[in-house]
Amino acid sequence: MTYGAERVELHNLSSNRAEHATADESKAQSEIVAPLSKLALDWYATLPTEADPSCLSKPMASPSPTPRPGRLRIKSANSQAMKM
């Protein structure tokens, strides 16, 4: 259902798990669609239009940058330092 019930679809999920638009049964099952649409629209009308500030998370402080490890230098007995 779209906002305002401009478009409604009804699918039988036991036979149409993918909800293919070609298998929309809303026209054939209008006796089911009408009460379900009313329930959904009535429920939607009870929802708040703005978020309750007590439910919003507080802004987080920017995390400090993680120090990057330096390069590991390995010296062999007979060669120069090797970067890894």
C-alpha positions as CSV (number, residue, x, y, z in Angstrom):
1,M,0.0,0.0,0.0
2,T,1.2,3.4,-0.8
3,Y,0.6,6.5,1.3
4,G,-3.1,7.3,1.2
5,A,-3.9,3.9,-0.3
6,E,-3.4,5.2,-3.8
7,R,-2.0,1.8,-4.8
8,V,-2.8,-1.5,-2.9
9,E,-1.5,-4.9,-3.7
10,L,-2.5,-8.3,-2.2
11,H,-0.4,-11.4,-2.6
12,N,-0.9,-15.0,-1.6
13,L,2.6,-15.7,-0.2
14,S,2.1,-19.4,-0.1
15,S,1.8,-19.5,-3.9
16,N,3.6,-16.2,-4.8
17,R,6.6,-15.8,-2.4
18,A,8.3,-13.3,-4.7
19,E,5.2,-11.0,-4.8
20,H,5.2,-10.8,-8.6
21,A,3.1,-7.8,-9.6
22,T,1.3,-10.0,-12.2
23,A,-0.1,-12.1,-9.4
24,D,-1.7,-9.2,-7.5
25,E,-5.0,-10.4,-6.1
26,S,-6.3,-7.0,-4.7
27,K,-9.0,-6.6,-7.4
28,A,-10.3,-10.2,-7.0
29,Q,-10.2,-10.0,-3.2
30,S,-11.6,-6.6,-2.5
31,E,-13.5,-7.9,0.5
32,I,-10.1,-8.5,2.1
33,V,-8.4,-5.4,0.8
34,A,-10.9,-2.8,2.1
35,P,-10.8,-3.7,5.8
36,L,-7.0,-4.2,5.7
37,S,-6.5,-0.8,4.1
38,K,-8.7,0.8,6.7
39,L,-6.8,-0.8,9.5
40,A,-3.5,0.3,8.0
41,L,-4.6,3.9,7.4
42,D,-6.2,4.1,10.9
43,W,-3.0,2.9,12.5
44,Y,-0.9,5.3,10.4
45,A,-3.1,8.2,11.6
46,T,-2.1,7.4,15.2
47,L,1.6,7.8,14.6
48,P,3.4,10.9,15.8
49,T,4.4,13.5,13.1
50,E,7.6,14.3,14.9
51,A,10.1,12.2,16.8
52,D,10.1,12.3,20.6
53,P,13.4,14.1,21.5
54,S,13.9,11.7,24.4
55,C,14.1,8.8,21.9
56,L,16.8,10.4,19.8
57,S,20.4,9.5,20.4
58,K,22.8,12.2,21.6
59,P,25.4,13.4,19.0
60,M,28.6,11.5,19.4
61,A,31.9,13.3,19.9
62,S,34.3,12.8,17.0
63,P,36.5,9.9,17.8
64,S,40.2,10.6,18.2
65,P,42.2,9.2,15.2
66,T,43.6,5.8,15.8
67,P,47.4,6.0,15.9
68,R,48.9,4.2,12.9
69,P,51.6,1.7,13.6
70,G,55.0,2.6,12.2
71,R,56.8,0.4,9.7
72,L,58.5,-2.7,10.9
73,R,62.2,-2.7,10.0
74,I,64.1,-5.9,10.1
75,K,67.9,-6.0,9.8
76,S,69.6,-9.1,8.7
77,A,73.1,-9.7,9.7
78,N,74.5,-9.2,6.1
79,S,72.0,-6.7,4.6
80,Q,70.6,-3.2,5.0
81,A,67.3,-2.6,6.9
82,M,64.3,-4.2,5.1
83,K,61.0,-2.4,5.1
84,M,57.9,-4.5,5.6
